[in-house]
Amino acid sequence: MSDMTHRVFFGDRERDFKITPKLIAELERQTGVGVGALCKRLFAGDFSHADIVETIRLGLIGGGADPFDASTLVKVYASDAPLSTSYPLAVSILEALWFGRSAAPQLTPDADKPGQSDV
């Protein structure tokens, strides 16, 4: 997984999300603003529904999903979902693009930590 990839459960399983350089141009076209303005809007909570949906859809494509499958997944799991579930995902995808790493912490079960026992 590259430094700009965000992996998270979406729909029915874990999926990779990544906005590639080529997809930045498409994201800008779809949202009508430059990527900097889009990040600023979403990070500030001043966004449109299209900002969220297009970020997720293009993130899926950049993560390796077929464009048709990405569109279907977004229609089923994001377009009509509460903003409280789709907004954080879109922000995470853009954070990975902006900061060059996944913004989500990688959780490890306690049993997998060195020095931990199953007591």
BELMO-V358016 format. One record per pair of residues at least 12 apart in sequence whose ideal C-beta (glycine too) atoms are under 6 Angstrom apart, sorted by the first residue. I is the first residue (numbers start at 1). J is the second residue. D is the distance in Angstrom with one decimal. If there is no record, write none. Layout:
# BELMO-V358016
i:j:d
I:J:D
I:J:D
This chain:
# BELMO-V358016
i:j:d
3:100:4.8
3:101:5.2
4:18:5.5
4:96:5.2
4:97:5.7
4:100:5.9
5:18:4.5
6:92:5.1
6:93:5.4
6:96:4.1
6:102:4.7
11:73:5.2
11:77:4.5
16:63:3.3
16:64:5.8
17:59:3.5
17:63:4.7
17:93:4.7
18:62:3.8
18:63:4.7
19:59:5.7
19:62:5.3
19:97:4.6
20:62:4.5
23:58:4.8
23:62:4.9
27:58:5.3
30:54:4.3
31:51:5.3
31:54:5.7
39:94:5.1
39:98:5.5
42:91:5.4
42:94:5.8
52:86:5.1
52:87:5.8
52:90:4.3
53:74:5.7
53:78:5.9
53:79:5.7
55:90:4.1
55:93:5.4
56:74:5.5
56:78:5.1
56:89:5.9
56:90:5.6
57:70:5.2
57:74:4.5
59:93:4.1
92:104:5.8
